[in-house]
Amino acid sequence: MAVDFATGIRGSYGGGLVVTAMGLLLAGCGTAPPQLPAQPLACSALQGKQVPAGQIGLATQGAQVTQAQEVAAAGEGAAAVGAYCKLLVDIRPVDPAAPMIKAQFNLPQQWNGKALMGGGGGYNGTIPSMTGNYAAGPARTPVPLAQGYATFSSDSGHQAGATTSRDGSFGTNDEAVRNFSGDALKKTRDVAAQLIGWHYGKLPARWYFVGGSTGGREALAVAQRWPKDFDGVIAWYPAWNAAALDLQFGRITRALAQPGAYPSQAQRAQLLRAALQTCDKLDGVEDGVVSNVAACNRQFDPATALVDGKPLRCEGGRAAGDHCLADAQIAALKVMDSPITFSRPLGSGETQYPGFNLWGADLGLARGTPQAPSITLLALGTGQPGSPMPLTAPYHSVFWDQWVRFFVTRDAQFNSLTLDPQAPGPWQARIDALTRLQDINRTDLSAFRARGGKLLMAHGTADVLVSTRATQQYYQRMVQSMGRAAVRDFARYYEVPGYGHAVSGIYNAAWDSLAVLDAWVAQGQAPQAQVVEDTVGLPGRTRPLCEYPGWPRYNGSGDVNTAANFRCVSE
């Protein structure tokens, strides 16, 4: 399974703003090309090698290989990986109080001449090893390293504590924040160019990037900020407007923290059951998946819905047990379903963040499956938000709490529930500054397209951590910025009904996006009709992978578990 839950570390105060300004000045001085050796260097010869700061496009104090290890071939079948050289590297910060960027590079003996960088997740803070699969990669397809890709990734410039991908404590250091917001991507990629050049005696013919969530934001970041560095990127469920999303997290958290507002797992199961009874058939077949999401959002209302013929709303709106929802719970769910709007544009220019597709989504049910704990963690958790914020609270609530305490106020004792994301008062200027760093919202990708770059975006419609509606907005803005024909020339956006954030118990997606991207970039084969497979809800069933705004409708006859019996339609 793709690494999608990365993390963060403890940063520190200090002269970060001055250092960052210096870094920006140094970045404009140009970067020396990678030094290619007369003969390729063996893995062991890379131990201790130094990458000079001048070969890294943003300011650092250079990088050093701290471990060079020859790893023997292992595994069987699709899980088999050939021998490779594993390199661990420290990229040194300019600010001595900032953490290192720690990275891993896997250089296969049987190299296909291509490089693949992987993104992280959450606040990052751990290194995705990139020896396994990527987001939604099919389990029966050899992993990228086994295919001969040189793979690499970093922790984005801090090392996580016990809260792993929810640890935002590094946010007290300016250089660490800039690294997390995107700078670490460029620094790691440039170090990769030198290490690959040393080991193979030549540079990759193709550079690709794949990531989901924060990694999806990172995929869009490299296309926006360094369009010449990558030939193709894959952005799954991208948290591209990350700071605006944080503010929506705060709004939702404050709503769920109200007395009686937090729904139990049994109540979430009742909500899902009611939504399916209203919406499942809207795509022409009852299969446990809401595919006509737009129609469902128009028709379903938890305040008036029925479940097994009885009102989902508790009598009189008062709490009455797990079989129904009280008015306070319905109100909180409707907050999550609706957008946050700001009284004026944020520093990044964003004016809102949309709501989430809740009806038909798994909000974290008490299922006895291996995926259930991860689904629950990334949805509504098992505990109500409060102060101090419990780790059992929804993922987004812990994420908001960390952002407020370490990125915004830089006061570890601050009560994040007291900060109104729509009226932040004295914190508005700091929030504006963070949005300028974290919202990767430039949608004119003409420079990336001009160099032949290709973009694949994909998102599950039942994602309750990063809104599918936000990815729709990004795609729509690309069309507005560049024109439909230009976007069609280099980009595709697909949606997967029933798929949640990284994992789902309803419809868990598997799609060989890397093969599709490589065929488009290297051979000019634009994606044609794509198919996505379920691996959890009903393993082996397939659906058309529809380009937005399309969704799969059943043709009315034939096996309901076969993609050929569905067609992509749009309203």
N, C-alpha and C positions, 0 to 999 in steps of 0.2 A: 504494500500500500504506500502511496506517496506520503512523504513527510509533510505534514501540514500544520503541526503544532510546535512552532519554534518558540524562542523566548528572549529574555533581556537580563542585564546585570546592574549592580550598583554603580552609578556614575558619581561624580563629585562636582562641587562648586569650583570656581576658579576663573582664570582669564579666558574662558572659552570663546567669548564674543570676539575678543581681539585676535585670538588664534584663528578663528573661523575666517575673519576678514583677511588675515594674512594668507590663509589657504586659498581663498578666492583669487588673490593677486598672483600667487605662485602658479595657480592652475592655468593662467593665461599665458604663461611663458613658453608653452609648447612641451611636447613629450618626445623623448628620444625613441626611435624605433627599437624593437627587440634586437638584442645582440645574438646573431646566429653563429654557432660554433663551426669550426672547420669540420669536425666530426661530431655526431650526436653523443651526448653524455649519458652514461649508464645511470641507472637509478641511484646507486650508491654514491656516484660522483656529485649528486645534487645535495647531499647532506651538508648543511651549513651554508649553502650558497646564499649570497646576498643579491637582492634585486635593488639597484640604486633608485633613490627617490625620483631622479630625473626620468625614469622610464615608467612612471606612474602619473597619469593625467591629472590627478588632484593631489593636493599637498599631503605628504606623509614624511616620515623619517626613514623610508625604505622598508624592505621586507626581508625576512630570513626564513629559509627552510629549517625547521626545527626537527623534522623527522623524515627520513627517506627509507621506505620499507618495500622490499619486493614481496608481493603477496602471491601465493601460489594459486593455480586454478582450483575451483571448488564448486560444488553443487551439481545438480543433475537436471536434465530437461530444460524447461524455460528458465529455471532458477540458476542454471550453470553460468558461471562467470570465469572467463579466462584469466591468466596471469596478468598482473598489472603492477605498476609502481605507484605506491601511495605516498603522497607528500602532505605533511602538515606544515603550515606556514603562519608566521606572525607578521602582520602588517602594522608597523609602528605608527602611533599617532604623532601629531605635531605638539599637542598639549600633553605635557607629561602626566597630567592628572586624568587623562582620558584612557579608557581601556583599549587594548589591542583589538584589531580585527583578526580573528582566527579563521583560517580557511583550510579546506581539504581539497586535494587534486588527485584524481585517479587516472593514470596514464596507461592504457592497455598495451600489451605487447603487440597485439594484432589491431593496429590503429586504422580506422576507416578514413582518417584525414579530416574529421569533423570534431567540433567541441560543443558541449552542452553545459550551460550554467543553470543551476537550479535555484529557485527562490525559497524563502522561508515561510513563516506563518506567525500570526499574532505579533508579539513584540520581538520575535526572533530570539537570539541569544544562545542558540545551539547550532551546530553545523549539520545541516542535512548531508548525510554521507554521500549521497548520489551514487551509491553502489547498488541500490534497489530501483524500484519503479518510480514513476512520476505521477502527478495528479490524474486519476482515472485511467491510468495505463492498464491494458488488459494483462491479467495474470499469466495467460498462456503465451504471451509474446516475450521473447528475450528482453531483458532490461537493457537500457541504453549502453551501459558499460560492456555488457556481453555482445552487443552489436558492434562494438569497436569505437564508440564515442569516448573521447577524453572528457570526463565529467568533473565538475567542480562546483563548490558553493562556499559560503561563509556564514558566520554568525551575525553579520551586519555590524559588528563593532562593539559587542559587549557580551558578557558571559552570564547566563541566566542563574537566578537563585531558585529557591524551592517552588515558587509559583510558576516556573517554566515559562510557557508562552504568554502568561499573563503578568510577568514581572516587568514593570515599567520603571523600576527604580534608577536605571541608567539615565533617565530623563533630566537629572540634575546637572549633567555635563553637556555643554553646547556641541562639542565636537562629536560626542556619542550620538546626540540627537540628529546631527546632520548626516552622520554615517548611516544611521537607521533609516532616515528619510530618503536616502538614495545614494549618497556619496560612496558608501562601501561597495556598491555595485561596480562603479567605474574602477575603483582601486583594485578590487579583486579580479576583474576582467583583465586589466593591464598586467597584473602579476601573472595571471594565467598565460598570457601571450608569451612572456619571457620564459616561463618554465616549460611550456610546450615546445617553444623554439629550441631551448637547450637540449631537451630530451630527444626530440625527433629530427632536429636539424632543419626544420621548416615549420611554417605557421599553418594553422588549420585552413582548409579551403572553404569551410562554412562554420559560422558561429550561430548557435541557437540558444534560446532562453525559454525555460518552462517554469511556471509557478502558479499557485493558487492562493487566494485570499490576500494576505500581505505579499506573497510571492506573485500573485496576479497584478497587484499594484506595481511591484518591481519590474514585471515584464513590460508593462506600459511605460514605466519610467525610462527603461533603457531605450525604447523606441522613440520616446519624446526627447530625452536629453542627450543621448549619444547615438544618433541614427546611423552612423557609419560603423558602429562596433558590432552589430548583430545583423545577420541575414534573415532571421525569422524569429518570432516570439509567439508563445502560447500563454494566454492569460485566462486561467480558470477563476471564476467567481472573484473578480478583482476588486479589492477595497481601494479603488483609485482615489476617491475623495475621502481619505482616511480621517482627517480632522473633522470634517463635516459629519462623518459617520460617528465619531466620538461624541459629538454634541447630541446626535439623535440617541445614542446609547444613554446619555445622561437623562434625556427627557423620558425615555422608556423606564429607566431605573427608578426615577423619582415616582413614576406612576405605579410601578409594581411594589414600591416600598410603602404605599398607603395601606392603612388598616384593612385587612380582609381582601386585598387586591391580588394576592399571589395564588395562582391555581395549582392544585395538587396534580401529581402525575395521573391519578385516576380521572380527575376532571378534564385534563388535557386529552385523555383517551376518549371521553364523551364528546368533547369538541370535535375531534377528528372524525368520530363516527357520524356525528350530525352533519359535518361538512361533506363527507362522502355520500351520505344519503341524499343530499341536495345536489351535489356537483359532479359526482363520478360519471353519471350517465351523459353529461353534456358533450362528451366526445364521441358518443355513439355506442359505447360499450361500458359495462360496469366491470372494471378490472382492478379496483383499489387505487387508481391513480387519477388525480385531477389534471387533465390535459388542457381543457379549455379554461384557463386560469382567469382570463378577462371576464368571461361570462360568470364564473363562480364569484369573483369579487363583486360583481354587480348584484347577484341574486342572493348571496348568503349574508345573513345578519344574525349573530349569536343571540341577540336580544329577542328575536322572533322565531328562530329556527326550532325544528322539532328533531328529536332523536327517538327512534322507535315509536313514533306517534305521540310522544309527550314533549312538552316545552323544555328546551335546554335551559332556559332561564328559570331559576328557582322561584317559587311562588312568592309574589310580593317583592322579589329582588333580594330577599334576605338569605343569608347562608343557611343551607339545609342539608349539607353532606356532599359526598363525592359524585352523586348522580346528576348534579345540576350546577350552574354557574350563578353566583350572586352578582348584583349590579356593579359592585366595586371591581370584580374580576373582569366583567364584560367591558367596563370603562377602560381598564388598563390594556386589554387586548386591542381595543379600538385605537388607543394611543399608538400602539405598535403597528397597527395597520395604516396609520395616517402619517403624512409628512411633517417634519419639523420645518418651520419657516422662520427666517431671521428678520429682525426689524430693519436691518440694512445689510448690504453684501459683506461677507467676511473678507479678510485680507486677500484670500485667494480668488475672490469674486463669486464664490458660491452663495446662493440665496436660500437654499433648502437642502434637505436630504429626504428622499421618499420613504414611505412606509414599506412594510414587508408583506409578502403573500403568506398569510397565516392559515387560510382555510384549505385544509387538505394537507398541511405540513405536519411533520412529526416534531412536536415541541419538547420532546424528551419523555418518552413513555417507559413504564416499568416493564420492559420486555426482557425475557431471559435469553437474549442473543448476545454474541460477542461484540456486536456493533453498538448495542444499546448504551453502554456507559459513555462512549465517545459522542453519540448523538445527543444524549442528555447534557453532557458537559458543554457542548457547543450551542445548545438551545437555552432552555429556561432553568437548567440545573436542578437542584433538589432543595434549595433554601431561599427564603425571601431576602431581598437586598436590605441592608441596614448599615449602621455605623457603630463600630468598625465593620467594613465590608467582609462578610464571611466568604470563604473560598467555595462554599456550596451554592452561593448565589449564581444567577445566570452569568455565563462567560462575559457577556457584554457589560454587565454591571461591575465585575471585577476590573475589566479593561478600562471602563470609565473612571473608576476610583483611582487606579494607578495613574492614568493620564492627568487627572486633576491634581493629585498630590505631588507628582514628580515632574511632569512636564509644565503644567500651568502655574500652580502656586509655589512649587518647590518647598512645600511644607508637609512633611510626612504625617503630621498630626491633623491636617485639615480634614474636615467632614465634607466629603464630596457631595453628599445629599443636599448641602446648603447652597451649592452653586447652581443657579438657574441657567441652563445653556442658552435660553432665549433672552436673558437679561443678566449677563455676567458682571455688569458693573465695572469695578476696578480691574477686572481680569480681561476685559475686552481686547486691549492692545496686545497682551501676551497671546491670547487665542488667535488674533489676526496674524501675528508673526508665525505661529505654529501652522496655521492653515496654508500660509505661503510656502512652507517647507513640505508639508505632508500631503496636501491635495495635488495629486498629479493629474491636472485637469486640462492640459493643452491637447486639443483634439485635431489640430491641423498637423497631420503626420506626413506632410508632403516631402520633407527631406528623407524620411525613412522609405517612403514609396519610391522616390527618385533613385535611391541606391539599389532598388530591387527588393527591398524588404517586404516580408509577408507577415500578416498578423492573423492569428486564430484566437477568437474569444469564445468562451462557453460558460454557461451558468445554469444551475438547477433552479427551476421555478419555485421550489419549496425551501429555499435557503432562508433561514431566519437569523443569520448573523451578518451577512452582507446582502443587501437587497438586490434582487434581480432587476427591480425597477431602476436602480441606479446604473446598472450595466446597460440597460436599454437607453437610458439618457445619454450615456457616453457614446454609444453607437449613433444615436440620432444626432448628437452634436458633431460627430465626424462627418456625417452626411451633409449637415448644414455648412460645415467649414470647408469641405473639399468637393462636395457634389457627389451624387449617388454613383455616377460612372467611375469616378476616381477611387472611391471607397471599394467598389466592387472589384476593381483591378487588383487590389492588394490585401483585402481584409474580408473575413467572414465572421459572423456572430451567430452561434447556435444556442438554443435553450433545450433543457432536458426536464420534462415534466416529472414531478415526484422526487427529483434529486435534491438533497439538502446541501449542507455545507461540508464538503469533503467526504461525507459518508451519509448513507440513508438506509433506513429499514423499509422504505416504500419502493423506491426504484434507485438502485445504486449503480451509477454509470460506469461503463468501461468502453473506452474509445481510443484507438491508436492514433492520437493527434500528432505525435512526433513523426510517424510515417507519412501522414497526410502533409504536414508542413514540409518535410524533406523532399517529397515528390514535387511539391509546388515550387520550392526554391531551386532545387538542383536540376529538375527535369522539366519545369514549366507546366506541370500537370495541375491545373486548378482543381480544387475539390469539386467533385460531382456529388451525387446522392450518397449521403453518409448514413450509417446505421450505428446505433448505440445499444449496448447490451446491459441487461440487469444482472447483478451478481449477488443480490441479497434478497430483495422483496420476493421475486420469483426467478431464481438463477437460470440464466439461459434465454429468457424471453428478450425479444428485440423490438425496437421501435425506430422509425425514421428519425434521424437527427435533423431537426428542422431549422432552417435559417430563420432568424427573427424577421418578421413577426409571426412566422408560421408555427403551427402546432399539429400534432398527429391526430387525425380523425379516422376512426374505424370505417372501413368500406362497407360493412354490413354483412359480410360473409367471410368464411375462412378462419383459420386458426388465429385466435386473438392474441397469441403470444409470438406472432411472426410479423416482422416489419413490413413484408410485402403486402399485407392486408390492411395497411394504413396508408393514408396520403397526407402530405403537409398542406394545410389550409390556413387562411388568415381571415379574420373578420373584416 
